[in-house]
C-alpha cells in the first residue's frame, strides 16, 4: 500500500512525502519481487528528480534499468522515460542523454 501512496505523491509533485512512502514500501518488499522493486526505484527516481537531485535520480533509474533487463517490464521503461523528461526540464541534459542511452541498450537486450 505504501508503494501506491508514494506513486500518488509523485504524481501530485510532493516528492518529500512520496519518498517517505516509497522508502517504506521498498523496505517491506520481498527481495525476490524484482518487478515491484524496479517500479519503486523509478518512482523514487522521479521524486528525487522533482527535488533537483539529478545524481540520485540517475542512479535509481540505472538500477531499475539493470533489473528491467531481467524482468523485461515495459512499464518501468516508461517510468524511466519520465525521469529523463524531468531531468531535461531541469537542464540536466548529460544525465538525461546517458539515461536515454541506457534505456536504448536495455530495450535492445529485452528484444533478444
MIKEFI-219244 format. One line per 3 residues: number of its first residue (from 1); their letters; for each residue x, y, z of N, C-alpha, C. Coordinates in Angstrom, 1 decimal. Layout:
<atoms>
NUM) A) X:Y:Z:X:Y:Z:X:Y:Z; ...
</atoms>
This chain:
<atoms>
1) XXX) 0.8:-1.2:0.0:0.0:0.0:0.0:0.9:1.3:0.0; 2.0:1.2:0.7:2.9:2.4:0.7:3.4:2.7:-0.6; 3.6:1.7:-1.5:4.1:2.0:-2.8:3.1:2.8:-3.7
4) XXX) 1.8:2.4:-3.5:0.7:3.2:-4.2:0.6:4.6:-3.7; 0.8:4.7:-2.4:0.7:6.1:-1.7:1.9:6.9:-2.3; 3.1:6.3:-2.3:4.2:7.1:-2.8:4.0:7.5:-4.3
7) XXX) 3.5:6.6:-5.1:3.3:6.9:-6.5:2.3:8.0:-6.7; 1.3:8.0:-5.8:0.3:9.1:-5.9:1.0:10.5:-5.5; 1.8:10.5:-4.5:2.5:11.7:-4.1:3.5:12.2:-5.2
10) XXX) 4.1:11.2:-5.9:4.9:11.6:-7.1:4.1:12.3:-8.1; 2.9:11.8:-8.4:2.1:12.4:-9.4:1.5:13.8:-9.0; 1.4:14.0:-7.7:1.0:15.2:-7.1:2.1:16.2:-6.9
13) XXX) 3.3:15.8:-7.3:4.5:16.6:-7.2:4.8:17.0:-5.7; 4.7:16.0:-4.9:5.0:16.1:-3.5:6.1:15.1:-3.2; 7.4:15.4:-3.7:8.4:14.4:-3.6:8.8:14.0:-2.2
16) XXX) 8.8:14.9:-1.2:9.2:14.6:0.1:8.3:13.5:0.7; 7.0:13.7:0.6:6.0:12.7:1.0:6.1:11.4:0.2; 6.4:11.6:-1.1:6.5:10.4:-1.9:7.7:9.5:-1.5
19) XXX) 8.8:10.2:-1.2:10.0:9.4:-0.8:9.8:8.7:0.5; 9.1:9.3:1.5:8.9:8.6:2.7:8.1:7.3:2.5; 7.1:7.4:1.7:6.2:6.2:1.5:7.0:5.2:0.6
22) XXX) 7.7:5.7:-0.4:8.4:4.7:-1.2:9.6:4.0:-0.5; 10.3:4.7:0.3:11.3:4.1:1.1:10.7:3.0:2.0; 9.6:3.3:2.6:8.9:2.3:3.5:8.5:1.1:2.6
25) XXX) 7.9:1.4:1.5:7.5:0.2:0.6:8.7:-0.6:0.2; 9.8:0.0:-0.1:11.0:-0.7:-0.5:11.5:-1.6:0.6; 11.5:-1.0:1.8:12.0:-1.8:3.0:11.1:-3.0:3.3
28) XXX) 9.9:-3.0:2.9:8.9:-4.1:3.2:8.8:-5.1:2.1; 9.5:-4.8:1.0:9.4:-5.6:-0.2:10.3:-6.9:-0.1; 9.7:-8.0:-0.6:10.5:-9.2:-0.7:11.6:-9.0:-1.8
31) XXX) 12.8:-9.4:-1.4:13.9:-9.2:-2.3:13.8:-9.9:-3.7; 12.9:-10.9:-3.7:12.7:-11.6:-5.0:11.7:-10.9:-5.9; 11.0:-9.9:-5.4:10.0:-9.2:-6.2:10.7:-8.1:-7.0
34) XXX) 11.4:-8.5:-8.0:12.2:-7.6:-8.9:11.4:-6.6:-9.6; 10.2:-7.0:-10.2:9.4:-6.1:-11.0:8.9:-4.9:-10.1; 8.5:-5.3:-8.9:8.0:-4.2:-8.0:9.1:-3.4:-7.5
37) XXX) 10.3:-4.0:-7.3:11.5:-3.2:-6.8:11.8:-2.2:-7.9; 11.9:-2.6:-9.2:12.2:-1.7:-10.2:11.2:-0.5:-10.4; 9.9:-0.9:-10.1:8.9:0.2:-10.2:9.1:1.2:-9.1
40) XXX) 9.4:0.7:-7.9:9.6:1.6:-6.7:10.8:2.5:-7.0; 11.9:1.9:-7.5:13.1:2.6:-7.8:12.8:3.7:-8.8; 12.0:3.5:-9.8:11.8:4.5:-10.8:10.9:5.6:-10.1
43) XXX) 9.9:5.3:-9.3:9.1:6.3:-8.7:10.0:7.1:-7.8; 10.9:6.5:-7.1:11.8:7.2:-6.2:12.7:8.2:-7.1; 13.1:7.7:-8.2:14.0:8.5:-9.1:13.2:9.7:-9.6
46) XXX) 11.9:9.5:-9.9:11.1:10.7:-10.3:11.0:11.7:-9.2; 10.8:11.2:-8.0:10.7:12.1:-6.8:12.0:12.9:-6.6; 13.1:12.2:-6.7:14.4:12.8:-6.5:14.7:13.9:-7.6
49) XXX) 14.3:13.5:-8.8:14.4:14.5:-9.9:13.5:15.7:-9.7; 12.3:15.5:-9.1:11.5:16.6:-8.8:12.1:17.5:-7.7; 12.9:16.9:-6.9:13.7:17.7:-5.8:14.9:18.4:-6.4
52) XXX) 15.3:18.0:-7.6:16.5:18.6:-8.2:17.8:17.7:-7.9; 17.6:16.6:-7.3:18.7:15.7:-7.1:19.0:14.8:-8.3; 19.7:15.4:-9.2:19.9:14.7:-10.5:20.7:13.4:-10.4
55) XXX) 21.8:13.4:-9.6:22.6:12.2:-9.4:21.8:11.1:-8.8; 21.0:11.3:-7.8:20.3:10.3:-7.1:19.2:9.7:-8.1; 18.5:10.6:-8.8:17.5:10.2:-9.8:18.2:9.3:-10.9
58) XXX) 19.3:9.7:-11.4:20.0:9.0:-12.4:20.4:7.6:-11.8; 21.0:7.5:-10.6:21.4:6.3:-10.1:20.3:5.3:-9.9; 19.1:5.8:-9.4:18.0:4.9:-9.2:17.4:4.4:-10.5
61) XXX) 17.4:5.3:-11.5:16.9:4.9:-12.8:17.8:3.8:-13.4; 19.1:4.0:-13.2:20.1:3.0:-13.8:19.9:1.6:-13.1; 19.6:1.7:-11.8:19.4:0.4:-11.0:18.1:-0.3:-11.6
64) XXX) 17.1:0.5:-11.8:15.8:0.0:-12.3:16.0:-0.6:-13.7; 16.8:0.1:-14.5:17.1:-0.5:-15.9:17.8:-1.8:-15.8; 18.8:-1.9:-14.9:19.5:-3.1:-14.8:18.6:-4.3:-14.4
67) XXX) 17.6:-4.0:-13.5:16.7:-5.0:-13.2:15.7:-5.3:-14.4; 15.4:-4.3:-15.1:14.5:-4.5:-16.2:15.1:-5.4:-17.3; 16.4:-5.4:-17.4:17.0:-6.3:-18.4:16.6:-7.8:-18.1
70) XXX) 16.3:-8.1:-16.8:15.8:-9.4:-16.4:14.3:-9.5:-16.5; 13.6:-8.5:-16.0:12.1:-8.6:-15.9:11.4:-8.3:-17.2; 12.1:-7.5:-18.1:11.5:-7.1:-19.4:10.2:-6.3:-19.2
73) XXX) 10.2:-5.4:-18.2:9.0:-4.6:-17.9:9.0:-3.4:-18.7; 8.1:-3.3:-19.6:8.0:-2.0:-20.4:7.4:-0.9:-19.6; 6.6:-1.1:-18.6:6.1:0.0:-17.8:7.2:0.6:-17.0
76) XXX) 8.3:-0.1:-16.7:9.4:0.5:-16.0:10.2:1.4:-17.0; 10.3:1.0:-18.2:10.9:1.8:-19.3:10.1:3.1:-19.4; 8.8:3.1:-19.4:8.0:4.3:-19.5:8.3:5.2:-18.3
79) XXX) 8.4:4.6:-17.1:8.7:5.4:-15.9:10.1:6.0:-16.0; 11.1:5.3:-16.5:12.4:5.8:-16.7:12.4:7.0:-17.7; 11.6:6.9:-18.7:11.4:8.0:-19.6:10.9:9.2:-18.9
82) XXX) 10.0:9.0:-17.9:9.5:10.2:-17.1:10.7:10.9:-16.4; 11.6:10.0:-15.9:12.8:10.6:-15.2:13.6:11.4:-16.2; 13.8:10.9:-17.4:14.5:11.6:-18.4:13.9:13.0:-18.7
85) XXX) 12.6:13.0:-18.8:11.8:14.2:-19.1:12.0:15.2:-18.0; 12.0:14.7:-16.7:12.1:15.6:-15.6:13.6:16.2:-15.6; 14.6:15.3:-15.9:15.9:15.8:-15.9:16.2:16.8:-17.0
88) XXX) 15.5:16.6:-18.2:15.7:17.6:-19.3:15.0:18.9:-18.9; 13.9:18.9:-18.2:13.3:20.1:-17.7:14.2:20.9:-16.8; 15.1:20.2:-16.1:16.0:20.8:-15.2:17.3:21.2:-15.8
91) XXX) 17.4:21.0:-17.1:18.6:21.2:-17.9:19.8:20.3:-17.5; 19.4:19.1:-17.0:20.4:18.1:-16.7:20.6:17.2:-17.9; 21.0:17.8:-19.0:20.9:17.2:-20.3:21.9:16.0:-20.4
94) XXX) 23.1:16.1:-19.8:24.0:15.0:-19.8:23.5:13.7:-19.2; 22.9:13.9:-18.0:22.3:12.8:-17.3:21.1:12.2:-18.1; 20.3:13.1:-18.6:19.2:12.6:-19.4:19.6:11.8:-20.7
97) XXX) 20.7:12.4:-21.3:21.2:11.7:-22.5:21.8:10.3:-22.1; 22.6:10.2:-21.1:23.1:9.0:-20.6:22.0:8.0:-20.3; 21.0:8.5:-19.6:19.9:7.6:-19.2:19.1:7.1:-20.5
100) XXX) 18.9:8.0:-21.4:18.3:7.5:-22.7:19.1:6.5:-23.4; 20.4:6.6:-23.4:21.3:5.6:-24.0:21.2:4.2:-23.2; 21.1:4.3:-21.9:21.0:3.1:-21.1:19.6:2.5:-21.4
103) XXX) 18.6:3.3:-21.6:17.2:2.8:-21.9:17.3:2.1:-23.3; 17.9:2.7:-24.2:18.0:2.1:-25.6:18.7:0.7:-25.5; 19.8:0.6:-24.8:20.5:-0.6:-24.6:19.6:-1.7:-23.9
106) XXX) 18.9:-1.3:-22.9:18.0:-2.2:-22.2:16.9:-2.7:-23.1; 16.3:-1.8:-23.9:15.3:-2.2:-24.9:15.8:-3.2:-25.9; 17.0:-3.0:-26.4:17.7:-3.9:-27.3:17.8:-5.3:-26.6
109) XXX) 18.3:-5.3:-25.4:18.5:-6.6:-24.7:17.2:-7.3:-24.4; 16.1:-6.5:-24.2:14.8:-7.1:-24.0:14.3:-7.8:-25.2; 14.7:-7.4:-26.4:14.1:-7.9:-27.6:14.9:-9.1:-28.1
112) X) 16.0:-9.4:-27.5:16.9:-10.6:-27.9:16.3:-11.9:-27.4
</atoms>
